[in-house]
């Protein structure tokens, strides 16, 4: 299990680049340098909703308020699958350790 890196261009009114690191323990680390945003959220608190310009990724439990990131449908689909794959790998590892 390795850290997975991905970058996406946000599709809202002011496009910016979101750099993400998916840690093996299920944490998603997000940095949007242009907006001076940097936060970490547990993958269990990441939701996907349809938005005006694609999909909205909602990161809950970030300093008491959710953070919403607008992604293209394709990028959101890719991120969703990375999160699912990471969950499955973590679950498999925990079963192997038991």
N, C-alpha and C positions, 0 to 999 in steps of 0.2 A: 504494500500500500504506500503510495507516494502522494505528495501534494500535487493536485491538478491545477494548472494555470489556464485562465481563459480571459479574453478581453472582448468587450462588446461596446458598440456605439449606441448611446442612449438616443431614443427617437422622439424626445419631447421637444418643446419649443426652442430650447438652447442645447443642441447636441453636445455631448461630452463623451469621453471614453471611460468606461468602467473596467478596471482591472480587478479580477477576482482570483482568489486562491481557495481551493476546496481542500481542507485538511482531512487527514484520515480519520480523525475523531468526530467528523460530522459538522465541523464549524466552517462557515463560509465567511471569508474575509473580503471586504469590498473597499476599493479605493477609487474615488472620483476626484482626481487631482484638480481639475478645473473648478470644482465646487468646494474644494477643501473638505471633502467628506472622507472619512475613514471609519469603518465600523466592522464588528464581527457579530455574526448571528448564527445560532444553531440551525442546522438545516431543517429541523423539525418546525421551525418558525418562519419558513419561507413559503409564501403562497403565490399562486399564479392566477391572474384575472384578465379577462379580455378588456382592452382599453380602446381609446379612440384611434390610436396610431399603431396598433399591434397588441402586445401583451404588457401587462403591468406586473412586475415582480414586487411583492409586498414583503418586506423584511420586518417582522414583528419583534417586539421586546428589545428595540434598540434605544437605549437611554430613555425608556418610558414612552416613546412615540414611534410608530411605524415609519419606515422609510420606503418610499415607492420609487421604483426605477422602471422607465418605459423602455421595452426592448422590442425588436421586430419579432414576429411570430417564430421565425426560424431560429433566432438566437435564444428565445425563451424555451423553445422545444429542446435545443441542445443543452441548455443549462439544466432543465428538468431531468433530462436523461443522465447527465453527469451526477446530479444529486441522488437519483435513484440507484445508479451504479455504485456510488460511494456507500449508500445505506446497505446495499446488498453485501458489499465487501466487508463492511464493519460487522454485519450480522454473522457472516460466514466465519470471520475471525473469532468472534466471541463464542460461537458454537464449537469451533476447533479447540479453543482454550478450556472449554467446560469438560 
